[in-house]
Amino acid sequence: MQTRSQKALGMIALLLGLLVLGSSAVYAEPASATYKVTLQNLTKGQPLSPPVAATHQDGTHVFEVGKLATDQLAAIAQDGNEKPAFDLLNASGKATDVVDVGKPLTPSGKKVGDFSDTVTFMIKGAPGEKFSLATMLICTNDGFTGLDSVSLPASGSASFMLNSYDAGRENNTEKSVDIVDPCSALGPVKLTGDPNGNQDASVATNPAEAIKAHPGIKGGGDLTAADHGWTDPVAKVTIEQMGAAPTTAPTTGGSFTSSLFWAMLVGGLLLIAGLTLTFSTRRS
């Protein structure tokens, strides 16, 4: 014969099962949104390489001042090559969206063909997620600028002023042979010898140094402070939320789907246990 305590346990299990299943049914992913990002070059002497940008989880970093640059960031800072960083972020499983902007920026106030000092692109994310961006200061050995893990605006827009950094991978020779050729094509003046490629290994720092504030152009090689110099900030980023998409529960893949499966399984087992105990008590 079933005791009152068993009957009570049955009712508790029944209620818990219904509660878990009900919670699982109404759970939905946080609302996503589309953001318009505008990057503006503020320098007169530095073109910027095609930027890479991402929205991602907290704890993900594209660069950190005081720490060593990743090889992917170094590819941007030394060669203006954003592809390795794009691939890394895209495959990380921690990025909501990754954008290869695909076009460089000219110095402030200058236009070269279809390129200008400002670029605008769209990226998807959710309020509270982080945003990162990186781009090379083209007329440098391994200078770059960017944002690392800033919060997306919950509504409206937010603006950020970007400083210059040294990736710590090359000695700052400021020589044409050690600087990418687009410096001549997009920059304020043509460098002697261009196009002459870009040497990295022969001017590499050994060992690699930590990322730090860029010391600026000293004028010891083919660059001059008058033509290529700058003062921080070197760029401005504005992120504007364009509108949130409706919340929907995903149907395949991802950690949410896995959690939902286990919640429904636990809820179902509790429901079965509750029904079994309840009906057993009635028959007794």
C-alpha positions as CSV (number, residue, x, y, z in Angstrom):
1,M,0.0,0.0,0.0
2,Q,1.3,3.4,-0.9
3,T,2.0,5.9,1.9
4,R,1.0,9.5,2.0
5,S,4.7,10.4,1.6
6,Q,4.9,8.4,-1.6
7,K,1.7,10.1,-2.9
8,A,3.2,13.5,-2.1
9,L,6.4,12.6,-3.8
10,G,4.4,11.6,-6.9
11,M,2.6,14.9,-7.0
12,I,5.9,16.8,-6.5
13,A,7.6,14.9,-9.4
14,L,4.5,15.5,-11.5
15,L,4.6,19.3,-10.9
16,L,8.4,19.5,-11.4
17,G,8.0,17.6,-14.7
18,L,5.4,20.0,-16.0
19,L,7.4,23.0,-14.8
20,V,10.6,21.9,-16.6
21,L,8.7,21.0,-19.8
22,G,6.9,24.3,-19.7
23,S,10.1,26.3,-19.2
24,S,11.7,24.4,-22.1
25,A,8.8,25.2,-24.4
26,V,8.9,28.9,-23.9
27,Y,12.7,29.4,-23.9
28,A,14.1,31.3,-26.8
29,E,17.4,32.7,-27.9
30,P,18.2,36.3,-27.1
31,A,17.2,38.7,-29.8
32,S,19.8,39.4,-32.5
33,A,20.2,42.7,-34.2
34,T,21.9,44.2,-37.2
35,Y,24.5,46.9,-36.6
36,K,25.8,49.5,-39.0
37,V,29.5,50.1,-38.4
38,T,31.3,53.1,-39.8
39,L,35.1,53.3,-39.6
40,Q,36.7,56.7,-40.4
41,N,40.4,57.4,-40.9
42,L,41.5,60.5,-39.0
43,T,45.1,60.6,-40.1
44,K,46.6,62.6,-43.0
45,G,49.5,60.3,-43.7
46,Q,48.4,56.7,-43.0
47,P,46.1,54.6,-45.2
48,L,44.4,51.6,-43.5
49,S,44.4,48.1,-44.7
50,P,41.1,46.2,-45.3
51,P,39.7,45.7,-41.8
52,V,38.4,42.5,-40.2
53,A,35.6,42.8,-37.6
54,A,33.6,40.4,-35.5
55,T,30.9,40.2,-32.9
56,H,31.6,37.6,-30.3
57,Q,31.3,36.2,-26.8
58,D,33.0,37.9,-23.8
59,G,36.4,36.6,-23.2
60,T,37.4,36.5,-26.9
61,H,40.3,38.9,-27.9
62,V,41.7,40.0,-31.2
63,F,44.6,41.7,-29.4
64,E,45.6,42.7,-25.9
65,V,48.0,45.5,-25.1
66,G,50.9,44.2,-23.1
67,K,50.6,40.7,-24.5
68,L,52.2,39.1,-27.6
69,A,50.4,39.4,-30.9
70,T,49.0,36.3,-32.4
71,D,50.3,35.3,-35.8
72,Q,46.9,36.3,-37.2
73,L,47.1,39.8,-35.8
74,A,50.7,40.0,-36.9
75,A,49.6,39.2,-40.5
76,I,47.4,42.3,-40.4
77,A,50.0,44.6,-38.7
78,Q,53.0,43.5,-40.9
79,D,51.3,42.7,-44.3
80,G,47.8,44.1,-44.2
81,N,46.5,40.5,-44.6
82,E,43.2,40.1,-42.8
83,K,42.4,36.6,-44.1
84,P,44.1,34.6,-41.3
85,A,42.3,36.6,-38.6
86,F,39.0,36.2,-40.5
87,D,39.5,32.4,-40.8
88,L,40.5,32.1,-37.1
89,L,37.5,34.0,-35.8
90,N,35.1,32.3,-38.2
91,A,36.2,28.9,-37.0
92,S,36.3,29.7,-33.3
93,G,32.7,28.9,-32.5
94,K,32.6,32.0,-30.3
95,A,31.8,34.6,-33.0
96,T,28.3,35.5,-34.0
97,D,29.4,37.2,-37.2
98,V,32.7,38.0,-38.8
99,V,33.2,40.5,-41.6
100,D,36.1,41.0,-44.0
101,V,35.5,44.5,-45.2
102,G,37.5,43.9,-48.3
103,K,38.6,47.4,-49.1
104,P,41.3,49.7,-47.7
105,L,40.9,53.3,-46.4
106,T,42.8,56.3,-47.7
107,P,44.2,59.0,-45.5
108,S,41.7,61.6,-44.3
109,G,40.4,63.8,-47.1
110,K,41.9,61.7,-49.9
111,K,40.2,59.6,-52.5
112,V,42.0,57.0,-54.7
113,G,39.7,55.4,-57.3
114,D,36.8,53.9,-55.4
115,F,38.6,54.1,-52.0
116,S,38.0,56.9,-49.5
117,D,38.8,57.6,-45.9
118,T,35.5,56.1,-44.6
119,V,34.0,52.7,-44.9
120,T,30.6,51.4,-43.7
121,F,29.5,47.8,-43.3
122,M,26.8,45.7,-41.6
123,I,27.3,43.1,-38.9
124,K,25.0,40.9,-36.9
125,G,25.1,40.5,-33.1
126,A,23.1,40.8,-29.9
127,P,23.1,43.5,-27.3
128,G,25.6,42.8,-24.6
129,E,27.9,40.9,-27.0
130,K,31.4,42.2,-27.8
131,F,32.8,43.8,-31.0
132,S,36.4,43.7,-32.2
133,L,38.2,45.2,-35.2
134,A,41.7,45.4,-36.5
135,T,43.4,47.1,-39.5
136,M,47.0,48.0,-40.4
137,L,48.6,51.4,-40.4
138,I,49.9,50.8,-43.9
139,C,52.9,53.1,-43.9
140,T,54.5,51.4,-41.0
141,N,56.5,48.3,-40.4
142,D,54.0,46.6,-38.1
143,G,51.6,49.3,-36.8
144,F,47.9,48.8,-36.5
145,T,44.8,50.1,-34.9
146,G,41.6,48.6,-33.8
147,L,39.1,47.8,-31.0
148,D,39.2,44.8,-28.8
149,S,36.1,43.4,-27.1
150,V,34.0,46.5,-26.7
151,S,30.3,46.2,-25.8
152,L,27.7,46.5,-28.6
153,P,25.2,49.3,-27.8
154,A,21.9,48.0,-26.3
155,S,20.1,50.7,-28.3
156,G,21.0,53.7,-30.4
157,S,24.7,54.1,-31.3
158,A,28.1,54.3,-29.6
159,S,31.3,55.8,-30.9
160,F,34.9,54.8,-30.1
161,M,38.2,56.6,-30.8
162,L,41.0,54.3,-31.8
163,N,44.7,54.6,-30.9
164,S,47.7,53.3,-32.7
165,Y,49.7,50.2,-31.6
166,D,52.9,48.4,-32.5
167,A,52.5,44.7,-32.9
168,G,56.1,44.0,-31.6
169,R,57.0,41.8,-34.6
170,E,59.3,44.1,-36.6
171,N,62.0,46.7,-35.9
172,N,60.7,50.0,-37.1
173,T,63.2,50.6,-39.9
174,E,60.8,52.8,-41.8
175,K,62.4,51.7,-45.0
176,S,60.5,51.2,-48.2
177,V,61.8,47.6,-48.7
178,D,60.3,46.7,-45.3
179,I,56.9,48.3,-45.8
180,V,54.0,47.1,-48.0
181,D,53.8,48.6,-51.5
182,P,50.2,50.0,-51.0
183,C,51.8,52.7,-48.9
184,S,52.9,54.3,-52.2
185,A,49.6,53.6,-53.9
186,L,47.3,54.9,-51.2
187,G,49.6,57.1,-49.0
188,P,50.6,60.7,-49.2
189,V,53.8,60.2,-51.3
190,K,55.4,57.5,-53.4
191,L,58.3,55.8,-51.6
192,T,61.6,55.3,-53.3
193,G,62.0,51.9,-54.9
194,D,58.3,50.9,-54.8
195,P,57.1,48.4,-55.9
196,N,59.8,46.5,-54.1
197,G,57.9,44.0,-52.0
198,N,57.9,43.8,-48.3
199,Q,60.6,42.1,-46.1
200,D,59.4,40.7,-42.7
201,A,61.9,38.1,-41.6
202,S,65.0,40.2,-42.0
203,V,63.7,42.9,-39.7
204,A,61.9,40.7,-37.2
205,T,62.2,41.4,-33.5
206,N,63.9,38.5,-31.8
207,P,62.3,37.6,-29.5
208,A,58.9,39.0,-30.4
209,E,57.8,41.9,-28.2
210,A,54.5,42.7,-26.5
211,I,51.9,44.9,-28.2
212,K,52.4,48.5,-27.1
213,A,51.5,52.0,-28.0
214,H,53.1,52.9,-31.3
215,P,56.0,55.3,-31.0
216,G,55.1,57.1,-34.2
217,I,57.2,57.9,-37.3
218,K,60.8,59.0,-36.4
219,G,62.0,59.7,-40.0
220,G,65.0,57.4,-39.9
221,G,64.3,55.7,-43.3
222,D,62.0,56.4,-46.3
223,L,59.1,57.7,-44.1
224,T,58.9,61.2,-42.8
225,A,57.1,62.5,-39.8
226,A,55.7,65.4,-41.9
227,D,54.2,63.0,-44.5
228,H,53.4,59.9,-42.6
229,G,53.2,61.0,-38.9
230,W,50.1,61.2,-36.8
231,T,48.8,61.8,-33.3
232,D,46.3,59.6,-31.6
233,P,43.5,58.9,-32.1
234,V,44.0,57.6,-35.6
235,A,40.5,56.5,-36.4
236,K,36.9,56.6,-35.2
237,V,34.3,53.8,-35.1
238,T,30.6,54.3,-34.8
239,I,28.3,51.3,-34.1
240,E,24.6,51.9,-34.7
241,Q,21.9,49.4,-33.9
242,M,19.6,49.2,-36.9
243,G,16.8,47.0,-35.3
244,A,16.4,43.8,-33.5
245,A,15.1,40.6,-35.1
246,P,12.2,38.7,-33.4
247,T,13.3,36.1,-30.8
248,T,13.1,32.5,-32.1
249,A,14.2,29.2,-30.8
250,P,16.8,27.5,-33.0
251,T,15.9,24.2,-34.6
252,T,19.3,22.6,-35.2
253,G,22.7,22.5,-33.6
254,G,24.4,24.6,-31.0
255,S,24.6,24.5,-27.2
256,F,21.0,25.8,-26.9
257,T,19.6,22.8,-28.7
258,S,21.6,20.4,-26.6
259,S,20.4,22.1,-23.4
260,L,16.8,22.0,-24.6
261,F,17.0,18.3,-25.3
262,W,18.3,17.5,-21.8
263,A,15.7,19.8,-20.1
264,M,12.9,18.0,-22.0
265,L,14.4,14.6,-21.2
266,V,14.6,15.4,-17.4
267,G,11.1,16.9,-17.5
268,G,9.7,13.9,-19.3
269,L,11.2,11.5,-16.8
270,L,9.9,13.5,-13.8
271,L,6.5,13.5,-15.4
272,I,6.5,9.7,-15.9
273,A,7.7,9.2,-12.3
274,G,5.0,11.5,-11.0
275,L,2.2,9.8,-13.0
276,T,3.4,6.3,-11.9
277,L,3.5,7.2,-8.2
278,T,0.2,9.0,-8.4
279,F,-1.7,6.2,-10.1
280,S,-0.1,3.5,-8.0
281,T,-1.4,5.4,-4.9
282,R,-4.9,5.5,-6.3
283,R,-5.0,1.8,-7.1
284,S,-3.9,1.1,-3.6
